[in-house]
Amino acid sequence: MGDSFENMLRSMRCWNQPALYDYFQEKGIDIMVTPPNRMYRENRRVKTDKRDSRDLALLLSKGMLQAVVVPSQQVRELRQILRIRNKQRDRKKQIQQEILGMLRFLHIPLQTAGWGKRRLEELQQIRFSEEGLNFSFSLLLSEYEFYVKMLSESDRHIRQYSRQITEHWPTIERITRIKGIGPLTAFELTLRLFDRKDRFVHSGKLVHYLGLTPSEHSSGEKQRRGGIGGGNPQLRALIIQIAWQAVRWDPVLLDKFDRVYQHSGIKQKAIVAVARKLMVRIYTIIQKNETYQIGVAA
């Protein structure tokens, strides 16, 4: 194993590559992957590989290391599809802001709303006194049209390809049946959260991972709750958007929103509570292979 192992390490840029995990798994060696930010560390001025290895062995012997689930090769590749698509979406939004910022700076108002065909036609008619700026602006518009086209093709590809993923299609289909969640969102939720049923031992772990649980600073009889945070901010933003849609058609979630809003007077706190309840319900139907029922309080 020595020569092939050393060659494999030379081909990798760092030690935490999934390829290292796959290599040991193929050799039949059971290993644990643990997040460094959740390890107990002493305040030391000297750090060496030898000390780190000794500390890891000690923590492992005492059961103080927390294992994380390593996604399969298929899931890692499918997530790359999402990353490419989301980068296209982010670049499209960035170009929109660049265009608007430039026009505001030059005091050029726009008559059309949104970013449909009419606005693009209006932008193409804009002329500046400097011919060089006209050329640069036309390049920016061409780049915007390019990313619009690429994003449309990526979305179409994901919708078609998701049906071919036999292992994950039942979960994608189950989430898609929830009113307000489209195939693209279902695809992302499945790959990032529900690629395997044992990833979260209970729904509380899921909402904590998403950063939907409030922080707490309590001492004695005093209890203080703080705001939400941590987790994956992009996923949390996506789920908050889903929650805003959900309160429109599910009376149970609307009731949850109203009660929290009446008590707190803060809409953002109310919608976070709705998002937390919604994700618990989605977790439950996936674990039990059930269909989402509108108006069910459980």
N, C-alpha and C positions, 0 to 999 in steps of 0.2 A: 504493500500500500504506500510505502514511503515515497518512491519516485513520482508516481502518478499524483499523490497528494501534494507534493511540493510543486509540481508543474501546474496543478489546478490553482494553487495559491498565487503563483506568479502571474497567472492570467487575470486575477481579480484585483480591483483597485483598493479594496478594503476588506476587512475580516468579517463584516456583518452581512455579506451578500447571501441571498437565499440559496445560491449554488453550494455554499458550504454545508448548509442544512441538508440539501438534497443529496450531496455526496455521502454523508454519513448514513442517511436513510437507505440509500442503495446498497451500502455495505452491511446493512442489518444492525447498525449501531444506534441505539435509542439515546437521543440527546434532548436537553431542555434549552429552550430559548427564553431568556428572561430580560425584561427591560431594565437598563442601567439606572433609570431615574427612580426606580422603586426598590433599589437595593440599599441596605443599611451601610453607611459609610462612616468611618471614624475620621476626625479632622487630623490629617497627617500632612506633614510638609514634604515627605518623600513618597513618591509613587513609582513602583516598578512592576513589571509583569509578574515577577515572582511573588510579590506581596498580593497582587490582585488574584493570582491563582490560588494562593493559600486562603484568602478571604472567601473566594467563591466556594472552595471545598468545605470550609467551616460552615458557611450559611446553608449550603446544600445538606450537610449532615444534620443540621438542626431544623430542616424543613422551612427555612426562612426565605426561600427563593420562589418567586411567583412565575409560573410558566405562561407563555403567550402562545396562541395558536398561529402557526405558520400556514398561510394560504397555499393551496396546491398550485402546481405549475400552470394549470388551466386558468384558475382564478386570477393569478398574477398577470397572465397575458390578457385576460378579458378586462382587467382593471386598467391596463395600458390603453385599451381602446377608449375607455372613459376619459382618461387623462388627456389624450390627444383631442377628443371632442370638446372637453371643457376648456382646454387651452385655446381652441378655435373660438369658442363662445366668449372667453375673456378678452381675446384680442379684438373681436368684433365690438365689444362694449368699449374697449379702450379707444378704438378709432372714433367711435361716436363721440366720446368725450373730447378727443383732440379736435374734431371738427367744430363742435359747439364752442369749445374754448377759444379757438382761433376766430370764429365769427363774432363772439362777444367782445373779444379784444379789439377787433376792427369795427365794432358797432354796426354789424350787418345783421338785421333781424330776419327771421324765417317766418314765412306765412303758413306753412303746413305743420301739422302735428304728427307725432309718431315717427316711425322709420320705415314707412312703406314706399311704394313705387313713386307716389307723388312727391314725397320729400326728396328722394334721390334725383328726380327730374329737376326739382327746384335747385338743388345743390349744383347740378351740372350746368345750370344757366348762369351761375355767379361768375362775375369777372372782376379782377382786381386791376389796379392801375399798373402794377409791376408784372411784366410778362413772366418773370421767373417764378413769382408766387402762383400764377395761374398754372404753370407746369407742375409745381410741387403739389398744389391742391388737387390737380387731376390725378396725380399718382396716388394720393391719399384716398381719393374716391375709388380708384381702381383696386386698391388694396382692400377697401371695405367690401366692394362687390365680390372680390375673390373669397373673402372669409364668409360672406353670406352664402355663397355657393358651396364652399367646403362644409360649412356647418349643416346645410340642408342635406348634402350627400351623406355626411356622417350619421345624421339622425335617421335617414332612410335605411342606411346599412344596418344600424343597430336594431331597428324595428324588425327587419327581415332576419337578421342573423340570430337574434335572441330565441327565435322559435326552433333553431337548429341545436341549441344547447340542451340536450335531453336531460342532463342531470339537474339543471337549474330552472328549466322552463316551467315546471309545475308551480314553483314559488313565484316566478315572475308573473305567471298568469293569475295566480291567486291575488297578488297585490294589485295587478291591473284592474281586477274586478271591483276594487274599491273606488267608489265614485270620487272623481277629482284627481286621481292618480293615473297618469298616462304610461305608455310602455317604456319611454325613456327613463322616467323616474323610477318605475318598478325595476328596471334593469339595474339602475345604480344602487337602489336600496338592497336588492338581492345580493349583488357582488360585494358590497361594502359591509353589510350587516348580517345577511341571512344566507351566506354561502354554505353554512353547515349549522345544524340544529344545536350542537353542543358548544357553540362559540360563547354563548351567554347562558350561565346556569339558571338565571331567572331574569324576569323583566327589569328588576331594579338595577342589575348590572348593565343592561342595555341603555337605560335612560341616563345612568351615571356616565357611561362611555360617551354618550352624545352631549354631555354637559348640560342636561336639562334639569338637574337637581340643584336646589339652592344650597349655598355654603352655609355652615353653621359655626357660630362662635359662642359657646355656652360655658357657663361656670356656675356651679351650685344651682341655685334656684333661678338664675337669670338665663334666659334663652334668647339668643339673637340669630336671626336668619339673614344671610346676605344674598347677593345676586348669584345668577348662574355663571358658569365659566368652565374653562378647561374643555376637554373633549375635542371633537373635530368641528371647527367653526363652519366649514363649508357644508358639512352634512347637517349641522344644526340649522343653518340658514335655510337649507332646502326643506327640512321638516317643518320649520316655522311657516314657510310658504304653503305647504300642504295643509297645515292646521288652519290657516286663514280660509282656505277653500272648504275645509271639512265643516266648519261651524255654519256654513250656509245651507247644508243639506242634512246634517245629523242633529236632531233635536237634543240628544243626550250631551253632545259636545257643546252645543249652543248653551244649554243650561249650565254646564260647567263654566263656560266663559262668563256668563252673566253673574253667577254667584261669586266668582273670584273678582270680577271687575267691581261689583257692588261693595265688596269687602275692602278692596285695596284702592280702587279708583285709578288703577294703572292698567291700560289695555295691554301693554307688552307683558306684564306679569300674568294677565289672564290668558293670553294666547300661548304662553309657555306652558301653563298648566294644561291647556287643551292639547298641545303637542305631546306632552308627557303621557297623558291619558290615551291619546291616539296610538302612540308607539307601543304602549302596553297591550292594547287590543290587537294591533298587528302582530306583535310577538306571539300572542296567545293563539291566534288563528293559524299561524304558521306551525307552531309546535303541535297543535291538535289536528292539523290538516282540515280546517273548517273554512267556511265562507264568511266573509265579513257581513254582519247583520246591522243595518241602520236602525238606530233607536235602542240598541241593547246597552244596558247600563254596565254590564260586567266588563 
